[in-house]
Amino acid sequence: MRAAAPARPPLARSLLRLFAVQGSWNYERMQGIGMGVAEQPLIRDLSGNGTTYRAAVARAAHFFNAHPYLCGLAVGATARAEHDGVPPEQVERLRTALCGPLGALGDRLVWAGWLPFTSGLALIGVALGLGLRAVIGFLIVYNIGHVALRWWALHAGWTYGGRVATALREPVLQRATTLSAPAMALVMGAALPLVARYLTGGFLGWTRAALAAVAAGGFALLWWQRARLSGLRFGLVLLALATLGGWLWR
Amino acid sequence: MSISLEIQLILLAWGTLVGLDLVSVPQMMIARPIVAGPIAGAILGDVATGLQLGVLFELFQYDILPVGAVRYPEYGPATIAAVSAAHAATGTLGLGLGAVVGLITALAGGGSLRAVRRLNTRAVHRAAAALETGDPRVLERLHVAGILRDAVRAALVTAVGLALAQLARGSLAGTVSLRGVVLLNVAAVGAALAGGMSGTFRLVGRGPGLRWFAAGLVGGAAVAWLR
């Protein structure tokens, strides 16, 4: 027996749990366990004898992998589908179908857009002497977008249920995705020379030339060997060489 | 300069929160070096060093994209350890010494993330049958245990980083020549700039974003030159 979808679902409780959706990330179900925990408040009232609820909980905890900020869309949509009496196989298919698009959208919108855009602004602020104010500004501005996206995702998922693909075609989302890449590129382009100047302020004479050579050569090497060499490894090797050089050249 | 035990404990608590923020909860980006570093600096009463190392490690951070199950170093607690090393070293050695401590800690942090994921996988595998019954208590227990595991991991990584900072100060500060200090600083800043540029280029790609990037570059260079 299914229960009709509640008029006022406990979306806030589900949202709070979504902030920890990756808390038990693992190689077997990836975000699955966190998804199950986040979906629980929305499906708790599914049926009287508990079997429908338990079956829905088990489904909610299956494999899932998408962008963490957009997991709410799948949580809301599958919870709504469970209430609407959608067959279990179809609920599973809906979850599976959402993994790819939500992952790709989140990566483009957040990891390659909003995050570098706002952190680039913070770097510019620090380089221009704003200090801690730039850092606090970054935290506030970034998280306005972050929390808004999480809330929108969960709300849209619950509203659309099985027709959740419609939500992904919303004009606001399309525009944000289109704008995020050029905005990020512009800000990052502006940040790099300002940060370079900020970090090299204490370098004088030949050290500036050496620094320019290391940065340019390192960039070329990292770009050329990008599949094999990371910035971390390059940095560690360079620091080891510098330590050795410092001992030899006293 | 030594750092009191109380301050070390506050840094440890901050590092634990920062480590938890990276993946587990709540991903509000206090794990970014540009936040973790300056706050660590404020705890130590040295915001300038915190900002400088925060910027340096933020550039290293651009080299990675946390997409899917990709392996990556952890720069949050690493930046805290770096700030601790640089602050206590004082003077010119700061950046270089901070970078040495921070990069090693970041490497350890990345390894610890994979270890916790393996432990989580084992726990989930063991509870597979109970999970299929849909017992919500099993689900919640697994989830909370995963978060606790990550908290312990983050605390351990920060503790290792802070210990490394202490060790590096003792062994490097005072024994490295002035030229050695300069070389270390050049290596640290050069590698960070190279990593930052390379990561940004990968992010921007060769499409239309490249024109916007070039426009930003010209604007940023003009402002840097005018200041």
Interface residues (C-beta under 8 A of the other chain):
Chain A: F19 A20 Q22 G23 S24 W25 N26 Y27 E28 R29 M30 I33 G34 G36 V37 Q40 Y53 R54 A55 A56 V57 A58 A61 N65 P68 Y69 G103 D107 W111 A112 L115 P116 S119 A122 L123 I124 V126 A127 L128 G131 L132 V135 F138 L139 Y142 N143 H146 A181 P182 A183 M184 A185 L186 V187 M188 G189 A190 A191 L192 P193 L194 V195 A196 R197 Y198 L199 T200 G202 F203 T207 A210 L211 A213 V214 A215 A216 G217 G218 F219 L221 L222 W223 R226 S230 G231 L232 F234 G235 L236 L238 L239 L241 A242 T243 G245 G246 W247 W249 R250
Chain B: V23 S24 V25 P26 Q27 M28 M29 I30 R32 I34 V35 P38 I39 A42 V47 L51 Q52 G54 V55 L56 E58 L59 F60 Y62 D63 I64 L65 P66 V67 G68 A69 P73 T92 G96 A99 V100 L103 I104 A106 L107 R117 R118 N120 T121 A123 V124 H125 L131 E132 T133 G134 D135 P136 L139 E140 L142 H143 V144 A145 G146 I147 D150 L172 V176 S177 R179 G180 V181 V182 L183 L184 N185 V186 A187 A188 V189 G190 A191 A192 L193 A194 G195 G196 M197 S198 G199 T200 F201 R202 L203 V204 G207 P208 G209 L210 W212 F213 A214 A215 G216 L217 V218 G219 G220 A221 V223 A224 R227
